[in-house]
Amino acid sequence: AAAYYGPKKMLETWDWYLYRWWDSKVLKVLNDKRPQPGWNSLGRKCAAGKPVSMSEIANATGFSEKRISACLIRLHKKGEAQQQEDGEWKAVDIIQ
């Protein structure tokens, strides 16, 4: 059983470390650019993320652009970041 579950647990742990030490810091920069949620005309709670350039994220985190690019790709796969047409990134919009 250990041979079957071991590699899966190892990969889950690796993903957790990547998120803990790198991705969460990049996501924090994206979320800091999003205003506080407000109410739209239909009575739904919403907040739109503001686009952030790679250089702004690099300045805020101290990470290299290569590291940030890898983080943003992982966050995009998780549905936590969106790439804009001009190459900038933003946090996913909140609509509840």
C-alpha positions, 0 to 999 in steps of 0.5 A, a space after each residue: 500500500 505504501 508503494 501505491 500511496 507514497 508517490 501521491 502523498 509526496 506530490 501533494 506535499 510538494 504542491 503544498 510547499 510550493 503554494 506555502 512558500 511561493 504561490 501564496 505570496 504572489 496571490 497576495 500581491 494580486 489580491 491586494 490590488 483588488 478593491 473591497 467587495 461591493 454590491 452591484 445593481 442586481 444585489 450581488 456581492 462582487 469585486 473585480 481584480 486589477 491587472 498587475 504586471 510581472 515587474 510589479 509582482 517582482 518588486 513586491 515579492 523580491 522573486 525573479 520573473 521566472 519564479 513568478 511566471 511559474 507561480 502564476 501558471 500554477 495559480 491559473 491552473 487552480 483558477 485563482 489567477 487570470 491572464 489579461 490580453 496585454 500579458 498582465 495578471 489579476 486575481 479572479 473576480 468575485 461574484 456571489 
